[in-house]
Each structure stands twice: as C-alpha cells, then as structure tokens.
Amino acid sequence: MQKAAKYLTPVTLELGGKSPVIVDDTAKMNATVPRIALGNFFNAGQTCAALDYVLVHSSRKTQFIDDLAAPLTASYTNQASDSPDYGRIINARHVKRLATLRESSGARITSPCGVGADEVTCFVSPTILR
C-alpha cells in the first residue's frame, strides 16, 4: 500500500481470513441459501470474502444441502466444467492440491454440477463436503 500510495495508484488489498457461516434453526432458507451460494462459489471461491465453511443446525442440514443445489445449477448448469462463468484455479499444482484435500477429507462429497478436477483446464467443480 505504501508503494502504491507514493504514485497514487489504486489497489485492492486481500485481507481475507476465516469466514464461517452459521445457519441456525430459525434461518429463512429461501434467502439464506442463495446468499451463501453466491458468497462461496463466486469466482470459484477465490475471493477474500469467500466462505470457508458453513455450520448448519442439525434440523436444517438436509434442507440446506438439498436447497444449495438450485442456485448452483442455475448459475453453472449440471456440468460446471462447460460453464464459461465458473472460474478456474490458478494452476495445475493447486488443482491437484485441492483434489487431494477433497479426497482426504473423509467427508461425503456432493456436487450438483458434476464432481471432478481437471489439471489441464485448471477446473475444480463446485463441491459440498458433508
């Protein structure tokens, strides 16, 4: 910022940190889920304000996951790899790193937009880890 200020150059600083979301049992799911989808999957999650994880009340878990499919398929279709609007990861090394993290998580993997990673096109599908 100091170097940019010297020449009056506009900058954007990445000051992101951990960004959890809590969905309690009183959440209005028709408003909550689309906002979470946008916040998390915009630019393939590569923004400083992208959500890191969602903690959902056990009574709303199934509804949340089921409802999350709608905004994702509306934005990226059932096959996000074909979508010109879904971003790519910066390079193949990071695609491999993300795929390894996903597979080693021990979580049940869900994706309404096709599960997968392609190192050639630097694509990682929008994925929900349960």
C-alpha positions as CSV (number, residue, x, y, z in Angstrom):
1,M,0.0,0.0,0.0
2,Q,2.9,2.4,0.8
3,K,4.4,1.9,-2.6
4,A,1.1,2.4,-4.4
5,A,0.3,5.5,-2.3
6,K,3.6,7.1,-3.4
7,Y,2.3,7.1,-7.0
8,L,-1.4,7.4,-6.2
9,T,-2.0,4.0,-7.7
10,P,-5.3,2.4,-6.8
11,V,-5.0,-1.0,-5.2
12,T,-7.2,-3.7,-3.7
13,L,-5.8,-5.5,-0.7
14,E,-6.6,-9.1,0.0
15,L,-7.3,-9.0,3.7
16,G,-9.5,-12.1,4.0
17,G,-9.4,-14.5,6.8
18,K,-11.5,-17.4,8.1
19,S,-15.1,-16.8,7.1
20,P,-17.5,-19.2,8.8
21,V,-21.3,-19.0,8.4
22,I,-23.7,-20.3,11.0
23,V,-27.2,-21.3,9.9
24,D,-29.4,-21.9,12.9
25,D,-32.8,-23.5,13.1
26,T,-34.6,-20.1,12.6
27,A,-32.9,-19.3,9.3
28,K,-35.1,-18.2,6.4
29,M,-33.7,-20.8,4.0
30,N,-35.1,-19.2,0.8
31,A,-33.0,-16.1,1.5
32,T,-30.0,-17.7,3.3
33,V,-29.1,-20.5,0.8
34,P,-28.8,-18.3,-2.3
35,R,-26.7,-15.8,-0.5
36,I,-24.4,-18.5,0.8
37,A,-24.1,-20.0,-2.6
38,L,-23.1,-16.6,-4.1
39,G,-20.7,-15.8,-1.4
40,N,-18.9,-19.1,-1.5
41,F,-18.9,-20.0,-5.2
42,F,-18.4,-16.6,-6.8
43,N,-15.1,-16.7,-8.7
44,A,-14.7,-20.4,-7.7
45,G,-14.4,-19.3,-4.1
46,Q,-11.2,-17.4,-4.8
47,T,-12.1,-14.1,-3.1
48,C,-11.0,-12.7,0.2
49,A,-14.6,-12.8,1.5
50,A,-15.4,-16.3,0.3
51,L,-16.9,-18.5,3.0
52,D,-14.6,-21.2,4.5
53,Y,-17.3,-23.4,5.9
54,V,-20.9,-23.5,7.0
55,L,-22.2,-24.7,10.3
56,V,-25.8,-25.8,9.9
57,H,-28.2,-26.7,12.7
58,S,-28.8,-30.4,12.5
59,S,-32.5,-29.9,12.0
60,R,-31.8,-27.9,8.8
61,K,-28.8,-29.8,7.4
62,T,-30.7,-31.9,4.8
63,Q,-32.8,-29.0,3.6
64,F,-29.7,-26.7,3.4
65,I,-27.8,-29.2,1.2
66,D,-30.8,-30.0,-0.9
67,D,-31.6,-26.3,-1.4
68,L,-27.9,-25.4,-2.2
69,A,-28.2,-27.4,-5.5
70,A,-30.7,-25.0,-7.0
71,P,-28.6,-21.8,-7.1
72,L,-25.5,-23.8,-8.2
73,T,-27.2,-25.4,-11.2
74,A,-29.0,-22.2,-12.0
75,S,-25.6,-20.4,-12.3
76,Y,-23.4,-23.2,-13.7
77,T,-25.7,-25.9,-15.1
78,N,-25.4,-29.6,-14.2
79,Q,-21.9,-29.6,-15.7
80,A,-20.0,-26.6,-14.4
81,S,-16.9,-27.5,-16.4
82,D,-18.9,-26.4,-19.5
83,S,-19.9,-23.1,-18.0
84,P,-18.0,-20.0,-19.2
85,D,-19.0,-18.3,-16.0
86,Y,-17.4,-20.6,-13.5
87,G,-13.8,-19.6,-12.7
88,R,-10.7,-21.8,-12.9
89,I,-8.0,-22.4,-10.4
90,I,-4.7,-20.6,-11.0
91,N,-2.6,-23.6,-12.0
92,A,-2.4,-27.4,-12.1
93,R,-0.5,-27.7,-8.9
94,H,-3.3,-26.1,-7.0
95,V,-5.9,-28.2,-8.7
96,K,-4.1,-31.3,-7.6
97,R,-3.7,-29.8,-4.0
98,L,-7.5,-29.1,-3.8
99,A,-8.4,-32.5,-5.2
100,T,-6.1,-34.2,-2.6
101,L,-7.7,-32.2,0.2
102,R,-11.2,-33.1,-1.0
103,E,-10.4,-36.8,-1.3
104,S,-8.6,-37.0,2.0
105,S,-11.2,-35.1,4.0
106,G,-13.2,-38.2,4.9
107,A,-16.3,-36.2,4.0
108,R,-19.2,-37.3,1.8
109,I,-18.8,-35.4,-1.4
110,T,-21.8,-33.8,-3.1
111,S,-21.9,-31.7,-6.2
112,P,-25.0,-30.9,-8.3
113,C,-22.7,-29.6,-11.0
114,G,-20.5,-32.6,-11.6
115,V,-17.8,-33.8,-9.3
116,G,-14.3,-33.6,-10.6
117,A,-11.0,-31.8,-11.1
118,D,-9.1,-31.4,-14.3
119,E,-5.5,-30.3,-14.1
120,V,-5.3,-29.5,-17.8
121,T,-8.1,-26.9,-17.7
122,C,-7.5,-26.0,-14.1
123,F,-11.1,-26.8,-13.2
124,V,-12.4,-27.9,-9.8
125,S,-16.1,-28.4,-9.6
126,P,-18.3,-26.6,-7.1
127,T,-18.3,-29.2,-4.3
128,I,-20.1,-29.6,-1.0
129,L,-18.3,-31.6,1.7
130,R,-20.5,-33.1,4.4
